[in-house]
Amino acid sequence: MQILKDLGLAVFVACVGWSAGPDAISLSREHGAVLPLIGLAVSLGPACLSLVAKCA
């Protein structure tokens, strides 16, 4: 059952990436490096804050 769940998630992520790919290229050409930096901040920000809060 776990293998089917993992496979379903992998197929979902692949389909989302496949459909977003052409837009991602045009957006990165339009906005430059700002979009990847915002993505890093959004994904790493909460993780870093929770790590700091746990250690403090």
mmCIF entry with sequence, helices, sheets and N, C-alpha, C, O atoms, coordinates in Angstrom:
data_MODEL
# 
_entry.id   MODEL 
# 
_entity.id                         1 
_entity.type                       polymer 
_entity.pdbx_number_of_molecules   1 
# 
_entity_poly.entity_id                      1 
_entity_poly.type                           'polypeptide(L)' 
_entity_poly.nstd_linkage                   no 
_entity_poly.nstd_monomer                   no 
_entity_poly.pdbx_seq_one_letter_code       MQILKDLGLAVFVACVGWSAGPDAISLSREHGAVLPLIGLAVSLGPACLSLVAKCA 
_entity_poly.pdbx_seq_one_letter_code_can   MQILKDLGLAVFVACVGWSAGPDAISLSREHGAVLPLIGLAVSLGPACLSLVAKCA 
_entity_poly.pdbx_strand_id                 A 
# 
loop_
_entity_poly_seq.entity_id 
_entity_poly_seq.num 
_entity_poly_seq.mon_id 
_entity_poly_seq.hetero 
1 1  MET n 
1 2  GLN n 
1 3  ILE n 
1 4  LEU n 
1 5  LYS n 
1 6  ASP n 
1 7  LEU n 
1 8  GLY n 
1 9  LEU n 
1 10 ALA n 
1 11 VAL n 
1 12 PHE n 
1 13 VAL n 
1 14 ALA n 
1 15 CYS n 
1 16 VAL n 
1 17 GLY n 
1 18 TRP n 
1 19 SER n 
1 20 ALA n 
1 21 GLY n 
1 22 PRO n 
1 23 ASP n 
1 24 ALA n 
1 25 ILE n 
1 26 SER n 
1 27 LEU n 
1 28 SER n 
1 29 ARG n 
1 30 GLU n 
1 31 HIS n 
1 32 GLY n 
1 33 ALA n 
1 34 VAL n 
1 35 LEU n 
1 36 PRO n 
1 37 LEU n 
1 38 ILE n 
1 39 GLY n 
1 40 LEU n 
1 41 ALA n 
1 42 VAL n 
1 43 SER n 
1 44 LEU n 
1 45 GLY n 
1 46 PRO n 
1 47 ALA n 
1 48 CYS n 
1 49 LEU n 
1 50 SER n 
1 51 LEU n 
1 52 VAL n 
1 53 ALA n 
1 54 LYS n 
1 55 CYS n 
1 56 ALA n 
# 
_struct_asym.id          A 
_struct_asym.entity_id   1 
# 
loop_
_struct_conf.conf_type_id 
_struct_conf.id 
_struct_conf.pdbx_PDB_helix_id 
_struct_conf.beg_label_comp_id 
_struct_conf.beg_label_asym_id 
_struct_conf.beg_label_seq_id 
_struct_conf.pdbx_beg_PDB_ins_code 
_struct_conf.end_label_comp_id 
_struct_conf.end_label_asym_id 
_struct_conf.end_label_seq_id 
_struct_conf.pdbx_end_PDB_ins_code 
_struct_conf.beg_auth_comp_id 
_struct_conf.beg_auth_asym_id 
_struct_conf.beg_auth_seq_id 
_struct_conf.end_auth_comp_id 
_struct_conf.end_auth_asym_id 
_struct_conf.end_auth_seq_id 
_struct_conf.pdbx_PDB_helix_class 
_struct_conf.details 
_struct_conf.pdbx_PDB_helix_length 
HELX_P HELX_P1 AA1 GLN A 2  ? HIS A 31 ? GLN A 2  HIS A 31 1 ? 30 
HELX_P HELX_P2 AA2 VAL A 34 ? CYS A 55 ? VAL A 34 CYS A 55 1 ? 22 
# 
_struct_conf_type.id          HELX_P 
_struct_conf_type.criteria    ? 
_struct_conf_type.reference   ? 
# 
loop_
_atom_site.group_PDB 
_atom_site.id 
_atom_site.type_symbol 
_atom_site.label_atom_id 
_atom_site.label_alt_id 
_atom_site.label_comp_id 
_atom_site.label_asym_id 
_atom_site.label_entity_id 
_atom_site.label_seq_id 
_atom_site.pdbx_PDB_ins_code 
_atom_site.Cartn_x 
_atom_site.Cartn_y 
_atom_site.Cartn_z 
_atom_site.occupancy 
_atom_site.B_iso_or_equiv 
_atom_site.pdbx_formal_charge 
_atom_site.auth_seq_id 
_atom_site.auth_comp_id 
_atom_site.auth_asym_id 
_atom_site.auth_atom_id 
_atom_site.pdbx_PDB_model_num 
ATOM 1   N N  . MET A 1 1  ? 0.814  -1.178 0.000   1.00 0.00 ? 1  MET A N  1 
ATOM 2   C CA . MET A 1 1  ? 0.000  0.000  0.000   1.00 0.00 ? 1  MET A CA 1 
ATOM 3   C C  . MET A 1 1  ? 0.871  1.262  0.000   1.00 0.00 ? 1  MET A C  1 
ATOM 4   O O  . MET A 1 1  ? 0.553  2.234  -0.684  1.00 0.00 ? 1  MET A O  1 
ATOM 5   N N  . GLN A 1 2  ? 1.954  1.249  0.755   1.00 0.00 ? 2  GLN A N  1 
ATOM 6   C CA . GLN A 1 2  ? 2.846  2.411  0.809   1.00 0.00 ? 2  GLN A CA 1 
ATOM 7   C C  . GLN A 1 2  ? 3.478  2.678  -0.552  1.00 0.00 ? 2  GLN A C  1 
ATOM 8   O O  . GLN A 1 2  ? 3.669  3.834  -0.929  1.00 0.00 ? 2  GLN A O  1 
ATOM 9   N N  . ILE A 1 3  ? 3.803  1.622  -1.290  1.00 0.00 ? 3  ILE A N  1 
ATOM 10  C CA . ILE A 1 3  ? 4.394  1.799  -2.613  1.00 0.00 ? 3  ILE A CA 1 
ATOM 11  C C  . ILE A 1 3  ? 3.416  2.507  -3.539  1.00 0.00 ? 3  ILE A C  1 
ATOM 12  O O  . ILE A 1 3  ? 3.816  3.372  -4.318  1.00 0.00 ? 3  ILE A O  1 
ATOM 13  N N  . LEU A 1 4  ? 2.143  2.148  -3.462  1.00 0.00 ? 4  LEU A N  1 
ATOM 14  C CA . LEU A 1 4  ? 1.135  2.800  -4.292  1.00 0.00 ? 4  LEU A CA 1 
ATOM 15  C C  . LEU A 1 4  ? 0.954  4.269  -3.915  1.00 0.00 ? 4  LEU A C  1 
ATOM 16  O O  . LEU A 1 4  ? 0.768  5.117  -4.787  1.00 0.00 ? 4  LEU A O  1 
ATOM 17  N N  . LYS A 1 5  ? 1.007  4.569  -2.623  1.00 0.00 ? 5  LYS A N  1 
ATOM 18  C CA . LYS A 1 5  ? 0.922  5.962  -2.184  1.00 0.00 ? 5  LYS A CA 1 
ATOM 19  C C  . LYS A 1 5  ? 2.111  6.763  -2.708  1.00 0.00 ? 5  LYS A C  1 
ATOM 20  O O  . LYS A 1 5  ? 1.943  7.872  -3.215  1.00 0.00 ? 5  LYS A O  1 
ATOM 21  N N  . ASP A 1 6  ? 3.302  6.202  -2.584  1.00 0.00 ? 6  ASP A N  1 
ATOM 22  C CA . ASP A 1 6  ? 4.507  6.891  -3.055  1.00 0.00 ? 6  ASP A CA 1 
ATOM 23  C C  . ASP A 1 6  ? 4.475  7.079  -4.565  1.00 0.00 ? 6  ASP A C  1 
ATOM 24  O O  . ASP A 1 6  ? 4.853  8.136  -5.069  1.00 0.00 ? 6  ASP A O  1 
ATOM 25  N N  . LEU A 1 7  ? 4.028  6.064  -5.285  1.00 0.00 ? 7  LEU A N  1 
ATOM 26  C CA . LEU A 1 7  ? 3.935  6.165  -6.742  1.00 0.00 ? 7  LEU A CA 1 
ATOM 27  C C  . LEU A 1 7  ? 2.915  7.219  -7.147  1.00 0.00 ? 7  LEU A C  1 
ATOM 28  O O  . LEU A 1 7  ? 3.163  7.992  -8.072  1.00 0.00 ? 7  LEU A O  1 
ATOM 29  N N  . GLY A 1 8  ? 1.778  7.262  -6.475  1.00 0.00 ? 8  GLY A N  1 
ATOM 30  C CA . GLY A 1 8  ? 0.764  8.274  -6.770  1.00 0.00 ? 8  GLY A CA 1 
ATOM 31  C C  . GLY A 1 8  ? 1.281  9.675  -6.531  1.00 0.00 ? 8  GLY A C  1 
ATOM 32  O O  . GLY A 1 8  ? 1.028  10.577 -7.330  1.00 0.00 ? 8  GLY A O  1 
ATOM 33  N N  . LEU A 1 9  ? 2.001  9.867  -5.442  1.00 0.00 ? 9  LEU A N  1 
ATOM 34  C CA . LEU A 1 9  ? 2.577  11.182 -5.159  1.00 0.00 ? 9  LEU A CA 1 
ATOM 35  C C  . LEU A 1 9  ? 3.616  11.560 -6.201  1.00 0.00 ? 9  LEU A C  1 
ATOM 36  O O  . LEU A 1 9  ? 3.663  12.710 -6.638  1.00 0.00 ? 9  LEU A O  1 
ATOM 37  N N  . ALA A 1 10 ? 4.441  10.616 -6.600  1.00 0.00 ? 10 ALA A N  1 
ATOM 38  C CA . ALA A 1 10 ? 5.464  10.887 -7.607  1.00 0.00 ? 10 ALA A CA 1 
ATOM 39  C C  . ALA A 1 10 ? 4.832  11.253 -8.947  1.00 0.00 ? 10 ALA A C  1 
ATOM 40  O O  . ALA A 1 10 ? 5.307  12.163 -9.626  1.00 0.00 ? 10 ALA A O  1 
ATOM 41  N N  . VAL A 1 11 ? 3.774  10.557 -9.329  1.00 0.00 ? 11 VAL A N  1 
ATOM 42  C CA . VAL A 1 11 ? 3.092  10.872 -10.586 1.00 0.00 ? 11 VAL A CA 1 
ATOM 43  C C  . VAL A 1 11 ? 2.440  12.248 -10.512 1.00 0.00 ? 11 VAL A C  1 
ATOM 44  O O  . VAL A 1 11 ? 2.477  13.004 -11.482 1.00 0.00 ? 11 VAL A O  1 
ATOM 45  N N  . PHE A 1 12 ? 1.846  12.576 -9.375  1.00 0.00 ? 12 PHE A N  1 
ATOM 46  C CA . PHE A 1 12 ? 1.241  13.895 -9.204  1.00 0.00 ? 12 PHE A CA 1 
ATOM 47  C C  . PHE A 1 12 ? 2.279  15.006 -9.330  1.00 0.00 ? 12 PHE A C  1 
ATOM 48  O O  . PHE A 1 12 ? 2.054  15.990 -10.035 1.00 0.00 ? 12 PHE A O  1 
ATOM 49  N N  . VAL A 1 13 ? 3.399  14.855 -8.658  1.00 0.00 ? 13 VAL A N  1 
ATOM 50  C CA . VAL A 1 13 ? 4.456  15.869 -8.716  1.00 0.00 ? 13 VAL A CA 1 
ATOM 51  C C  . VAL A 1 13 ? 5.013  15.984 -10.134 1.00 0.00 ? 13 VAL A C  1 
ATOM 52  O O  . VAL A 1 13 ? 5.303  17.087 -10.598 1.00 0.00 ? 13 VAL A O  1 
ATOM 53  N N  . ALA A 1 14 ? 5.163  14.866 -10.815 1.00 0.00 ? 14 ALA A N  1 
ATOM 54  C CA . ALA A 1 14 ? 5.655  14.890 -12.187 1.00 0.00 ? 14 ALA A CA 1 
ATOM 55  C C  . ALA A 1 14 ? 4.681  15.615 -13.107 1.00 0.00 ? 14 ALA A C  1 
ATOM 56  O O  . ALA A 1 14 ? 5.103  16.387 -13.968 1.00 0.00 ? 14 ALA A O  1 
ATOM 57  N N  . CYS A 1 15 ? 3.389  15.377 -12.937 1.00 0.00 ? 15 CYS A N  1 
ATOM 58  C CA . CYS A 1 15 ? 2.388  16.045 -13.784 1.00 0.00 ? 15 CYS A CA 1 
ATOM 59  C C  . CYS A 1 15 ? 2.351  17.545 -13.527 1.00 0.00 ? 15 CYS A C  1 
ATOM 60  O O  . CYS A 1 15 ? 2.223  18.336 -14.462 1.00 0.00 ? 15 CYS A O  1 
ATOM 61  N N  . VAL A 1 16 ? 2.461  17.933 -12.273 1.00 0.00 ? 16 VAL A N  1 
ATOM 62  C CA . VAL A 1 16 ? 2.472  19.365 -11.948 1.00 0.00 ? 16 VAL A CA 1 
ATOM 63  C C  . VAL A 1 16 ? 3.720  20.026 -12.531 1.00 0.00 ? 16 VAL A C  1 
ATOM 64  O O  . VAL A 1 16 ? 3.637  21.111 -13.107 1.00 0.00 ? 16 VAL A O  1 
ATOM 65  N N  . GLY A 1 17 ? 4.859  19.385 -12.387 1.00 0.00 ? 17 GLY A N  1 
ATOM 66  C CA . GLY A 1 17 ? 6.094  19.927 -12.952 1.00 0.00 ? 17 GLY A CA 1 
ATOM 67  C C  . GLY A 1 17 ? 6.059  19.990 -14.460 1.00 0.00 ? 17 GLY A C  1 
ATOM 68  O O  . GLY A 1 17 ? 6.553  20.947 -15.056 1.00 0.00 ? 17 GLY A O  1 
ATOM 69  N N  . TRP A 1 18 ? 5.481  18.978 -15.083 1.00 0.00 ? 18 TRP A N  1 
ATOM 70  C CA . TRP A 1 18 ? 5.389  18.929 -16.544 1.00 0.00 ? 18 TRP A CA 1 
ATOM 71  C C  . TRP A 1 18 ? 4.525  20.080 -17.061 1.00 0.00 ? 18 TRP A C  1 
ATOM 72  O O  . TRP A 1 18 ? 4.862  20.717 -18.059 1.00 0.00 ? 18 TRP A O  1 
ATOM 73  N N  . SER A 1 19 ? 3.416  20.339 -16.378 1.00 0.00 ? 19 SER A N  1 
ATOM 74  C CA . SER A 1 19 ? 2.514  21.398 -16.839 1.00 0.00 ? 19 SER A CA 1 
ATOM 75  C C  . SER A 1 19 ? 3.047  22.792 -16.510 1.00 0.00 ? 19 SER A C  1 
ATOM 76  O O  . SER A 1 19 ? 2.724  23.748 -17.214 1.00 0.00 ? 19 SER A O  1 
ATOM 77  N N  . ALA A 1 20 ? 3.850  22.929 -15.463 1.00 0.00 ? 20 ALA A N  1 
ATOM 78  C CA . ALA A 1 20 ? 4.362  24.235 -15.067 1.00 0.00 ? 20 ALA A CA 1 
ATOM 79  C C  . ALA A 1 20 ? 5.692  24.567 -15.733 1.00 0.00 ? 20 ALA A C  1 
ATOM 80  O O  . ALA A 1 20 ? 6.144  25.710 -15.651 1.00 0.00 ? 20 ALA A O  1 
ATOM 81  N N  . GLY A 1 21 ? 6.318  23.623 -16.378 1.00 0.00 ? 21 GLY A N  1 
ATOM 82  C CA . GLY A 1 21 ? 7.641  23.832 -16.952 1.00 0.00 ? 21 GLY A CA 1 
ATOM 83  C C  . GLY A 1 21 ? 7.755  24.979 -17.928 1.00 0.00 ? 21 GLY A C  1 
ATOM 84  O O  . GLY A 1 21 ? 8.609  25.844 -17.736 1.00 0.00 ? 21 GLY A O  1 
ATOM 85  N N  . PRO A 1 22 ? 6.933  25.032 -18.973 1.00 0.00 ? 22 PRO A N  1 
ATOM 86  C CA . PRO A 1 22 ? 7.056  26.133 -19.938 1.00 0.00 ? 22 PRO A CA 1 
ATOM 87  C C  . PRO A 1 22 ? 6.807  27.500 -19.303 1.00 0.00 ? 22 PRO A C  1 
ATOM 88  O O  . PRO A 1 22 ? 7.478  28.469 -19.660 1.00 0.00 ? 22 PRO A O  1 
ATOM 89  N N  . ASP A 1 23 ? 5.868  27.598 -18.380 1.00 0.00 ? 23 ASP A N  1 
ATOM 90  C CA . ASP A 1 23 ? 5.623  28.874 -17.712 1.00 0.00 ? 23 ASP A CA 1 
ATOM 91  C C  . ASP A 1 23 ? 6.796  29.255 -16.821 1.00 0.00 ? 23 ASP A C  1 
ATOM 92  O O  . ASP A 1 23 ? 7.124  30.436 -16.700 1.00 0.00 ? 23 ASP A O  1 
ATOM 93  N N  . ALA A 1 24 ? 7.425  28.279 -16.202 1.00 0.00 ? 24 ALA A N  1 
ATOM 94  C CA . ALA A 1 24 ? 8.550  28.566 -15.316 1.00 0.00 ? 24 ALA A CA 1 
ATOM 95  C C  . ALA A 1 24 ? 9.719  29.163 -16.093 1.00 0.00 ? 24 ALA A C  1 
ATOM 96  O O  . ALA A 1 24 ? 10.403 30.060 -15.601 1.00 0.00 ? 24 ALA A O  1 
ATOM 97  N N  . ILE A 1 25 ? 9.945  28.669 -17.293 1.00 0.00 ? 25 ILE A N  1 
ATOM 98  C CA . ILE A 1 25 ? 11.053 29.196 -18.105 1.00 0.00 ? 25 ILE A CA 1 
ATOM 99  C C  . ILE A 1 25 ? 10.784 30.639 -18.504 1.00 0.00 ? 25 ILE A C  1 
ATOM 100 O O  . ILE A 1 25 ? 11.667 31.489 -18.392 1.00 0.00 ? 25 ILE A O  1 
ATOM 101 N N  . SER A 1 26 ? 9.573  30.923 -18.967 1.00 0.00 ? 26 SER A N  1 
ATOM 102 C CA . SER A 1 26 ? 9.265  32.297 -19.378 1.00 0.00 ? 26 SER A CA 1 
ATOM 103 C C  . SER A 1 26 ? 9.265  33.251 -18.180 1.00 0.00 ? 26 SER A C  1 
ATOM 104 O O  . SER A 1 26 ? 9.708  34.394 -18.295 1.00 0.00 ? 26 SER A O  1 
ATOM 105 N N  . LEU A 1 27 ? 8.768  32.783 -17.031 1.00 0.00 ? 27 LEU A N  1 
ATOM 106 C CA . LEU A 1 27 ? 8.777  33.633 -15.844 1.00 0.00 ? 27 LEU A CA 1 
ATOM 107 C C  . LEU A 1 27 ? 10.191 33.896 -15.342 1.00 0.00 ? 27 LEU A C  1 
ATOM 108 O O  . LEU A 1 27 ? 10.487 34.999 -14.882 1.00 0.00 ? 27 LEU A O  1 
ATOM 109 N N  . SER A 1 28 ? 11.065 32.900 -15.426 1.00 0.00 ? 28 SER A N  1 
ATOM 110 C CA . SER A 1 28 ? 12.440 33.115 -14.977 1.00 0.00 ? 28 SER A CA 1 
ATOM 111 C C  . SER A 1 28 ? 13.175 34.069 -15.911 1.00 0.00 ? 28 SER A C  1 
ATOM 112 O O  . SER A 1 28 ? 14.038 34.827 -15.468 1.00 0.00 ? 28 SER A O  1 
ATOM 113 N N  . ARG A 1 29 ? 12.842 34.039 -17.188 1.00 0.00 ? 29 ARG A N  1 
ATOM 114 C CA . ARG A 1 29 ? 13.438 35.018 -18.105 1.00 0.00 ? 29 ARG A CA 1 
ATOM 115 C C  . ARG A 1 29 ? 12.917 36.423 -17.823 1.00 0.00 ? 29 ARG A C  1 
ATOM 116 O O  . ARG A 1 29 ? 13.651 37.403 -17.954 1.00 0.00 ? 29 ARG A O  1 
ATOM 117 N N  . GLU A 1 30 ? 11.654 36.514 -17.438 1.00 0.00 ? 30 GLU A N  1 
ATOM 118 C CA . GLU A 1 30 ? 11.044 37.820 -17.193 1.00 0.00 ? 30 GLU A CA 1 
ATOM 119 C C  . GLU A 1 30 ? 11.497 38.432 -15.874 1.00 0.00 ? 30 GLU A C  1 
ATOM 120 O O  . GLU A 1 30 ? 11.767 39.632 -15.812 1.00 0.00 ? 30 GLU A O  1 
ATOM 121 N N  . HIS A 1 31 ? 11.585 37.620 -14.810 1.00 0.00 ? 31 HIS A N  1 
ATOM 122 C CA . HIS A 1 31 ? 11.869 38.147 -13.472 1.00 0.00 ? 31 HIS A CA 1 
ATOM 123 C C  . HIS A 1 31 ? 13.291 37.871 -12.990 1.00 0.00 ? 31 HIS A C  1 
ATOM 124 O O  . HIS A 1 31 ? 13.695 38.419 -11.964 1.00 0.00 ? 31 HIS A O  1 
ATOM 125 N N  . GLY A 1 32 ? 14.042 37.066 -13.671 1.00 0.00 ? 32 GLY A N  1 
ATOM 126 C CA . GLY A 1 32 ? 15.422 36.803 -13.293 1.00 0.00 ? 32 GLY A CA 1 
ATOM 127 C C  . GLY A 1 32 ? 15.539 35.914 -12.073 1.00 0.00 ? 32 GLY A C  1 
ATOM 128 O O  . GLY A 1 32 ? 14.759 34.977 -11.902 1.00 0.00 ? 32 GLY A O  1 
ATOM 129 N N  . ALA A 1 33 ? 16.509 36.202 -11.230 1.00 0.00 ? 33 ALA A N  1 
ATOM 130 C CA . ALA A 1 33 ? 16.825 35.347 -10.085 1.00 0.00 ? 33 ALA A CA 1 
ATOM 131 C C  . ALA A 1 33 ? 15.938 35.607 -8.871  1.00 0.00 ? 33 ALA A C  1 
ATOM 132 O O  . ALA A 1 33 ? 16.094 34.956 -7.837  1.00 0.00 ? 33 ALA A O  1 
ATOM 133 N N  . VAL A 1 34 ? 15.010 36.552 -8.991  1.00 0.00 ? 34 VAL A N  1 
ATOM 134 C CA . VAL A 1 34 ? 14.164 36.886 -7.849  1.00 0.00 ? 34 VAL A CA 1 
ATOM 135 C C  . VAL A 1 34 ? 13.247 35.713 -7.491  1.00 0.00 ? 34 VAL A C  1 
ATOM 136 O O  . VAL A 1 34 ? 13.069 35.420 -6.309  1.00 0.00 ? 34 VAL A O  1 
ATOM 137 N N  . LEU A 1 35 ? 12.667 35.044 -8.475  1.00 0.00 ? 35 LEU A N  1 
ATOM 138 C CA . LEU A 1 35 ? 11.742 33.949 -8.196  1.00 0.00 ? 35 LEU A CA 1 
ATOM 139 C C  . LEU A 1 35 ? 12.393 32.778 -7.473  1.00 0.00 ? 35 LEU A C  1 
ATOM 140 O O  . LEU A 1 35 ? 11.819 32.295 -6.497  1.00 0.00 ? 35 LEU A O  1 
ATOM 141 N N  . PRO A 1 36 ? 13.559 32.291 -7.897  1.00 0.00 ? 36 PRO A N  1 
ATOM 142 C CA . PRO A 1 36 ? 14.181 31.211 -7.119  1.00 0.00 ? 36 PRO A CA 1 
ATOM 143 C C  . PRO A 1 36 ? 14.565 31.637 -5.695  1.00 0.00 ? 36 PRO A C  1 
ATOM 144 O O  . PRO A 1 36 ? 14.487 30.834 -4.765  1.00 0.00 ? 36 PRO A O  1 
ATOM 145 N N  . LEU A 1 37 ? 14.972 32.876 -5.529  1.00 0.00 ? 37 LEU A N  1 
ATOM 146 C CA . LEU A 1 37 ? 15.325 33.357 -4.189  1.00 0.00 ? 37 LEU A CA 1 
ATOM 147 C C  . LEU A 1 37 ? 14.097 33.434 -3.285  1.00 0.00 ? 37 LEU A C  1 
ATOM 148 O O  . LEU A 1 37 ? 14.171 33.102 -2.102  1.00 0.00 ? 37 LEU A O  1 
ATOM 149 N N  . ILE A 1 38 ? 12.970 33.871 -3.845  1.00 0.00 ? 38 ILE A N  1 
ATOM 150 C CA . ILE A 1 38 ? 11.732 33.900 -3.068  1.00 0.00 ? 38 ILE A CA 1 
ATOM 151 C C  . ILE A 1 38 ? 11.315 32.480 -2.715  1.00 0.00 ? 38 ILE A C  1 
ATOM 152 O O  . ILE A 1 38 ? 10.869 32.226 -1.596  1.00 0.00 ? 38 ILE A O  1 
ATOM 153 N N  . GLY A 1 39 ? 11.456 31.553 -3.654  1.00 0.00 ? 39 GLY A N  1 
ATOM 154 C CA . GLY A 1 39 ? 11.128 30.157 -3.385  1.00 0.00 ? 39 GLY A CA 1 
ATOM 155 C C  . GLY A 1 39 ? 11.979 29.581 -2.270  1.00 0.00 ? 39 GLY A C  1 
ATOM 156 O O  . GLY A 1 39 ? 11.473 28.856 -1.413  1.00 0.00 ? 39 GLY A O  1 
ATOM 157 N N  . LEU A 1 40 ? 13.263 29.894 -2.272  1.00 0.00 ? 40 LEU A N  1 
ATOM 158 C CA . LEU A 1 40 ? 14.139 29.431 -1.186  1.00 0.00 ? 40 LEU A CA 1 
ATOM 159 C C  . LEU A 1 40 ? 13.733 30.030 0.157   1.00 0.00 ? 40 LEU A C  1 
ATOM 160 O O  . LEU A 1 40 ? 13.723 29.341 1.177   1.00 0.00 ? 40 LEU A O  1 
ATOM 161 N N  . ALA A 1 41 ? 13.400 31.311 0.147   1.00 0.00 ? 41 ALA A N  1 
ATOM 162 C CA . ALA A 1 41 ? 13.006 31.962 1.398   1.00 0.00 ? 41 ALA A CA 1 
ATOM 163 C C  . ALA A 1 41 ? 11.711 31.373 1.942   1.00 0.00 ? 41 ALA A C  1 
ATOM 164 O O  . ALA A 1 41 ? 11.571 31.172 3.148   1.00 0.00 ? 41 ALA A O  1 
ATOM 165 N N  . VAL A 1 42 ? 10.767 31.096 1.048   1.00 0.00 ? 42 VAL A N  1 
ATOM 166 C CA . VAL A 1 42 ? 9.477  30.552 1.481   1.00 0.00 ? 42 VAL A CA 1 
ATOM 167 C C  . VAL A 1 42 ? 9.638  29.132 2.013   1.00 0.00 ? 42 VAL A C  1 
ATOM 168 O O  . VAL A 1 42 ? 8.967  28.748 2.971   1.00 0.00 ? 42 VAL A O  1 
ATOM 169 N N  . SER A 1 43 ? 10.521 28.353 1.399   1.00 0.00 ? 43 SER A N  1 
ATOM 170 C CA . SER A 1 43 ? 10.669 26.970 1.841   1.00 0.00 ? 43 SER A CA 1 
ATOM 171 C C  . SER A 1 43 ? 11.618 26.827 3.038   1.00 0.00 ? 43 SER A C  1 
ATOM 172 O O  . SER A 1 43 ? 11.382 25.991 3.910   1.00 0.00 ? 43 SER A O  1 
ATOM 173 N N  . LEU A 1 44 ? 12.666 27.614 3.089   1.00 0.00 ? 44 LEU A N  1 
ATOM 174 C CA . LEU A 1 44 ? 13.633 27.484 4.178   1.00 0.00 ? 44 LEU A CA 1 
ATOM 175 C C  . LEU A 1 44 ? 13.295 28.340 5.394   1.00 0.00 ? 44 LEU A C  1 
ATOM 176 O O  . LEU A 1 44 ? 13.720 28.027 6.507   1.00 0.00 ? 44 LEU A O  1 
ATOM 177 N N  . GLY A 1 45 ? 12.543 29.407 5.195   1.00 0.00 ? 45 GLY A N  1 
ATOM 178 C CA . GLY A 1 45 ? 12.205 30.307 6.299   1.00 0.00 ? 45 GLY A CA 1 
ATOM 179 C C  . GLY A 1 45 ? 11.519 29.612 7.463   1.00 0.00 ? 45 GLY A C  1 
ATOM 180 O O  . GLY A 1 45 ? 12.017 29.671 8.587   1.00 0.00 ? 45 GLY A O  1 
ATOM 181 N N  . PRO A 1 46 ? 10.390 28.954 7.227   1.00 0.00 ? 46 PRO A N  1 
ATOM 182 C CA . PRO A 1 46 ? 9.716  28.281 8.349   1.00 0.00 ? 46 PRO A CA 1 
ATOM 183 C C  . PRO A 1 46 ? 10.553 27.179 8.988   1.00 0.00 ? 46 PRO A C  1 
ATOM 184 O O  . PRO A 1 46 ? 10.504 26.986 10.203  1.00 0.00 ? 46 PRO A O  1 
ATOM 185 N N  . ALA A 1 47 ? 11.323 26.455 8.172   1.00 0.00 ? 47 ALA A N  1 
ATOM 186 C CA . ALA A 1 47 ? 12.163 25.390 8.726   1.00 0.00 ? 47 ALA A CA 1 
ATOM 187 C C  . ALA A 1 47 ? 13.241 25.969 9.645   1.00 0.00 ? 47 ALA A C  1 
ATOM 188 O O  . ALA A 1 47 ? 13.495 25.434 10.725  1.00 0.00 ? 47 ALA A O  1 
ATOM 189 N N  . CYS A 1 48 ? 13.858 27.037 9.222   1.00 0.00 ? 48 CYS A N  1 
ATOM 190 C CA . CYS A 1 48 ? 14.892 27.677 10.058  1.00 0.00 ? 48 CYS A CA 1 
ATOM 191 C C  . CYS A 1 48 ? 14.298 28.277 11.325  1.00 0.00 ? 48 CYS A C  1 
ATOM 192 O O  . CYS A 1 48 ? 14.887 28.181 12.402  1.00 0.00 ? 48 CYS A O  1 
ATOM 193 N N  . LEU A 1 49 ? 13.125 28.897 11.190  1.00 0.00 ? 49 LEU A N  1 
ATOM 194 C CA . LEU A 1 49 ? 12.487 29.473 12.369  1.00 0.00 ? 49 LEU A CA 1 
ATOM 195 C C  . LEU A 1 49 ? 12.098 28.394 13.380  1.00 0.00 ? 49 LEU A C  1 
ATOM 196 O O  . LEU A 1 49 ? 12.254 28.588 14.586  1.00 0.00 ? 49 LEU A O  1 
ATOM 197 N N  . SER A 1 50 ? 11.599 27.270 12.898  1.00 0.00 ? 50 SER A N  1 
ATOM 198 C CA . SER A 1 50 ? 11.235 26.200 13.830  1.00 0.00 ? 50 SER A CA 1 
ATOM 199 C C  . SER A 1 50 ? 12.463 25.595 14.481  1.00 0.00 ? 50 SER A C  1 
ATOM 200 O O  . SER A 1 50 ? 12.412 25.183 15.640  1.00 0.00 ? 50 SER A O  1 
ATOM 201 N N  . LEU A 1 51 ? 13.571 25.536 13.747  1.00 0.00 ? 51 LEU A N  1 
ATOM 202 C CA . LEU A 1 51 ? 14.813 25.016 14.317  1.00 0.00 ? 51 LEU A CA 1 
ATOM 203 C C  . LEU A 1 51 ? 15.337 25.952 15.405  1.00 0.00 ? 51 LEU A C  1 
ATOM 204 O O  . LEU A 1 51 ? 15.771 25.498 16.464  1.00 0.00 ? 51 LEU A O  1 
ATOM 205 N N  . VAL A 1 52 ? 15.296 27.251 15.141  1.00 0.00 ? 52 VAL A N  1 
ATOM 206 C CA . VAL A 1 52 ? 15.750 28.228 16.126  1.00 0.00 ? 52 VAL A CA 1 
ATOM 207 C C  . VAL A 1 52 ? 14.857 28.193 17.359  1.00 0.00 ? 52 VAL A C  1 
ATOM 208 O O  . VAL A 1 52 ? 15.346 28.252 18.487  1.00 0.00 ? 52 VAL A O  1 
ATOM 209 N N  . ALA A 1 53 ? 13.547 28.099 17.143  1.00 0.00 ? 53 ALA A N  1 
ATOM 210 C CA . ALA A 1 53 ? 12.614 28.071 18.266  1.00 0.00 ? 53 ALA A CA 1 
ATOM 211 C C  . ALA A 1 53 ? 12.800 26.802 19.113  1.00 0.00 ? 53 ALA A C  1 
ATOM 212 O O  . ALA A 1 53 ? 12.652 26.841 20.334  1.00 0.00 ? 53 ALA A O  1 
ATOM 213 N N  . LYS A 1 54 ? 13.120 25.694 18.465  1.00 0.00 ? 54 LYS A N  1 
ATOM 214 C CA . LYS A 1 54 ? 13.312 24.439 19.190  1.00 0.00 ? 54 LYS A CA 1 
ATOM 215 C C  . LYS A 1 54 ? 14.594 24.482 20.018  1.00 0.00 ? 54 LYS A C  1 
ATOM 216 O O  . LYS A 1 54 ? 14.631 23.970 21.137  1.00 0.00 ? 54 LYS A O  1 
ATOM 217 N N  . CYS A 1 55 ? 15.639 25.091 19.473  1.00 0.00 ? 55 CYS A N  1 
ATOM 218 C CA . CYS A 1 55 ? 16.926 25.135 20.172  1.00 0.00 ? 55 CYS A CA 1 
ATOM 219 C C  . CYS A 1 55 ? 16.953 26.191 21.277  1.00 0.00 ? 55 CYS A C  1 
ATOM 220 O O  . CYS A 1 55 ? 17.754 26.095 22.207  1.00 0.00 ? 55 CYS A O  1 
ATOM 221 N N  . ALA A 1 56 ? 16.107 27.169 21.184  1.00 0.00 ? 56 ALA A N  1 
ATOM 222 C CA . ALA A 1 56 ? 16.126 28.254 22.171  1.00 0.00 ? 56 ALA A CA 1 
ATOM 223 C C  . ALA A 1 56 ? 15.386 27.923 23.438  1.00 0.00 ? 56 ALA A C  1 
ATOM 224 O O  . ALA A 1 56 ? 15.325 28.748 24.350  1.00 0.00 ? 56 ALA A O  1 
# 
